[in-house]
């Protein structure tokens, strides 16, 4: 004999709530309408639930190993399985003529994607924009013109011509959904789908809009305002919710903006810091000096100390990449000492004297 507790994976002391949770999980896994479902296993767990969810039948099963109807022999069905009360434990199960009628949309909606009236979603789209190095550091605003499916401007998505009234949909009788039934081992399964003619609205325009032909959406050019924040990097994506393509009686998709940042001849980026190279003369490396350098904020004067080493890095604070609330990284200046490739006779003599001094 089948052990109903083992079939549901619960103990004999399991509560009604534990039994219901176990059945829902297994029904979701084995339902024959799902990809990879198992009809045989689904029937077994359904049989087990029908017995264990009924207090009287569970008591009979725990005592005798089977259930009885009114004290007589085993109940009709298979292996003592009583179909007549299969609906107990679920809200929305209705007794139908000649069997049990199940509303897939209400009962198993959580297994197969929810309500049939769930809003559809438009297609996501993406565009690419190019930024200068400076625009990427400080941010910029762009206005881009793109062609996409948008809500019809003439009917505001209603699909009706101006002045036209809405009438009840004859296909679904104004309900917005069409119900279909099919016979199964358990009885008649009834499922609901959104009416394709009125798209779930339950009404249609008496006269369709000429621009969108009653669809509520139309292909047109739209200007998109894009705000690029400060400190973005090459390859980053900006997501603009519901700025993608629209869909009739649904939610628009998203617009993704991919950023391409141009390189700069003078600056490179290291996190929130900027790096640049300052070439200096050998004499300034020995004696020190002042240099004017370009930053992204304008020119700055930098002091090079005497005896600076080649490759040494000087830091100008607050001249890097903006981040956080008003904070900025630093500008890092790498010293590049320029050694002369050719020396004049007098210069060579002076350097020889420096060598004599131990330099």
N, C-alpha and C positions, 0 to 999 in steps of 0.2 A: 504494500500500500504506500501511497505517496505521503510524505511528511510535509504538511503544509508550512510548518514553521521553517523547515530547512529550505523549502522552495523560496520563501521570502527572505531568508537569511536573518531571522530573528529568533529569540529564545521563547520558550513557552510562557514566560512571565512578561513578555512584551506588552506595552500599553497599546490602546487603540491608536493613539497618535503615532507610535513607533511603527505599527503595522501599516498605517496609511502612508507614511513617509517611505517605507521600504517598497511598497507596491508602486508608488509613483516613480521612484527611481528605476525600478526594473521594467515598468511599463514603457518608460521613456527609452530604455535601452533596447528592448525586444520588439517594440511595436512593428508590425509587418509593413506599415506604410513608410517607415523610415529606412534609409539606406543601411544595409547591414542588419536589419531586424530579423527576428526569429519567431515565426508564427507559432511553432510548437511551444516554445518557452513562454511566449506571451499568453497562450491559453492556460498554461500551467500556473503561472503566477496570478492570472485573473481568477482562476478556480480557487486558488488558495486564499486570495483576498476576499472573495465572495463569502467564504465560510468563516474566516477568522474575523471579519469586520462585523459579523452578526453575533450578538451576545448569545442568543439561544443556540445557534448552530455551532458556535465555538465551544459552548459547554457540552453539547452532544458529541462533538468531535473529540474533545479532550477525554470524555468518558468512554465512548464506544468506538472511536476511530472512524466514525462516519456520521452523517446527518440524516434526520428523519423528518417527514412531513406529517404533522398531526398524529404522531405516534404510530403511523403505518410503516410501510417498507421504505427503502431508500427513495429520496427525492428524484424527480425526473431530471434528465440531462445526462451528462457523462460522469461516471464515478461519483455519483451522489451530488453533483454540482447543480445547484438550483439557480437557473437563469432568471427566474421571476423576480428575485430580489437583488439582482446584481448591482442595481443602481444605489443600494444603500451605502452611505459613507461619502457620496459625492453630491454636491449641490448641482442642480441643473440636469440630472438624469431624469428622463421622462419615460413612463411606461407607454409603449406603442402597441398597436394591434398586431398580433402574430409574432411578438418578440419584444426585445428591448430597443428603444431608440436612443442613440447617443448623439449629442451635439459636439462634433469635433471642435468647432470654433470656440465653444465655451469651456469644455472639459480638458481637451488635450492641447489647447492653444499654447500653453507654456512649453509643450514639447516641440511644436512645429512653427514657432515664430510669432505667437501671439494672435491678437485679434485680426480678422480679415479686413477690418477697416483701418488698420495701421497706415499712417501716411507714407506715401512713397517719397523717395529722395532723388533729387536731381544729380546729374553727373558732375564729378569734380573735374576742374580744368587747371592747367598750369601755364605760366608764362615765364619768360626769362627777361631780366633787365640788367643793364651794365652800369656800374657805378665807378666814378673816379676814386682814387685812393682817399682823397679828402672827404668826399661824400660818404664813404664808408666809415670814416672816423667820426665825423660830426653829425651824420644823419642828413636826410634830405626827403622832400616830398615830391612825388611824381604823379602825373595824370596820364593814364594810359588808355588808349582807345582799342577795345577788343570786340570781336564779333562773337556773340553767344546767344543762347536761348534765354529770353527774359519774359517776365510777365507782360502780357499784351498791354500796351499803353492805351489802346482805344476802349477796351472793355474791362480793364483792371483785373484780368484773369477770370472773369465770369464766363467768357465765351459767348455772351449774348450781344447782339447789336444794340446800339443805343436806343432806348425807348421800348425795347422788347422785354416782355415779361417772362418769367420762368414758369414752366409747367411741369407736372408730375411725370416722371419717367415711366413709360409704358412697359419697359422690359422688366423692371424690378418692382413695379407698382409703388414707386416712391420710397421703397425701403433702403435703397442704396446697395443692396447685396442680393445675390441669387443663391438659393439653397439647393443643394443636390444631394440625393440619397442613393445609397447602394446597399445591397444585401450582403451580409457577411455571416460567418459562423455564429457570431454573437447576436445577430439581429440586424436591424437596419441602422447603418451609420449615416448621419446627416452632416454634411459639411457646408460651409458658407464661403462664397468668394465675392469679392467686390464686383459690382455690376460694371462691365466694361463699357457700356453705352453711356452711362451718366457718371462713371468713375467714382461711384460711392456717394454722390451728392443726393441722389433720390429725385433730382429734378434736372430738367434740360431747358435751354433757351427756346422760346417759341420761334425766334429767328436768330441764326448764328451770326457772330461777328465776322465781317468781311475780311478784316486784317488777319485774324488767326484761324478763321474758318471753324470757330467754335471750340478750338483746342484750349484757349485761355493763355497760351504761350506762343511766342513768335521769335524768329531769329532776327536780331538787329544788333547794331553797334552800340556799345555802352561805354561811357567814360568811367574809369575806375580810379579812385583816389588812393594812392599807396603812400603810407608813412613809413619810411625806413628809419629805424631808431639808430642812435649813435653807437659806434663800436661794433658793427656787424662784420662778419668775416666772409671771405670768398666761399661760395657754395652753400651758404645758409639759405633756409627757406622761411618765408613769411606766409602764414596761413590766414586768409581772410574768410571767416565763417559766412556761409550762405551768400557768397559772392560768385559762386560758380553758376552752372546752368540751372534754370528754373524748370519745374515740372508741374503740370496741371494738378491743382488740389493737393500739393505736397510741399515739401521743404526743399529749397534750393541747395545744390551742392556747395562745396568750398572752392575757393580760388587759392592756388599755391603759387607764390612768387619766388623764383630761384634767383639769387643774387650772384652776379659775376663782378668781382672787384679788380680793377686795373692795377697793375704794379706801378710803383713809383721809382724813378731813377735815383732819388736821394734817400728815401726812407724805406725801411722794412719794419715789420711788426713782430713783436715778441710778447704775446699776451696783451696786457694793457700798456706796455711800454713800446716806444718807437726807438729805432736805432738808426744812426747816421754816422758817416765817417768824416773826420776833419783832417785833411792833409796839412802838415806844418813843416817849416824848414828845419834843418838840422841845428842851425844857430838858435832858433826859438826853443827847440827842445832842450838845448843846453842853458840858455839864458832866460827863457820864459818870454811871454808876450800875450797880446790880446788879439782875438779874432772875432769877426762878425760872421755869424752862421745863420742860415735860414731855418726857421721852424714852421710848423703849420699855422702858427699864430702871427707870423711876421719875423723880422730879424731880431736876433739877440746877440749881446756881446758876451764872449766867454773868455776867461783868463786861463792861460796855460802856464802852469808853474814851471820854474826852472828845474831841469833834470827830469822832466816827464819821460816815461818809457814808451817805446813803440808798442802799440796795442793797448795801452792803458785806457780805461773808460771813465769819462767825466759825466756827471749826472746833472741834468737841469730838471728840477722837480716841477710837476704839474703841467708839463707840456706834451704829455702822451695821450693815450686813448681815454675818452670819457667813459666812466662806468659808475654804477650805483647812483646815489643822490648827490650830484655835484662833484663827485670825486674824479680824479684823472690820474693816469699813470705818468711816467717820467720819460724824458728824452735822454737817451743814452748816446754819448758822443765818444766814438772810438778814435784815439789818436793814431794817425798814420804818418810817421816821420819819413820825410822824403830825403833820401840820400842822393847826393849828386852823382851822376854817371861819369862826368868829366870834370877835371879840375884845372884851373889856370895855373901858371907857374907860381904866381904870388900866393894863390890860395893853397897850393901844395906846400909852399915854404911855411905859411902860417900854421898849417896842420902839423908839419914836422916839428915846429916849435912846441905845439901843444903836446905832441908825443914826448918831447923832451921833458915836459913838465909832469909827465906821468898820466896824461889824460888819454 
